[in-house]
């Protein structure tokens, strides 16, 4: 961008910075949500809840499928990417 464009867009700088910050927060939240270690820990807690009788076998199966889907996405590198994770 040229100098004139930057000067004209200066009043919008706070909004542009806010948008960037929001994107960074969302990216980090997505990284944690799809992190294989996070999903595996949740699978462990889910198994404990089943053993303690807090949930039914059907509820366990449903939640386990959701977690395994998340794990598969995380192993591919997260949503919208075709890359593996670099953990």
C-alpha angles and dihedrals in degrees: 000000000000128000093255092052091050091050092049092049094046094099088059094052095102091053092046091050091047090052091051092049092049091051090051093050092048091048091052093046090051091048091053093043093054097036108127092223091055092048092047091051090051090050089054092050090047091054090049091052090052092049090048090053094242093126135029125247090252092053089047091052092049094049092042090055090051091049093047090051089052090048091052091051091047092051089054090053103267133294117326096016132099093201130102122241120266098219 
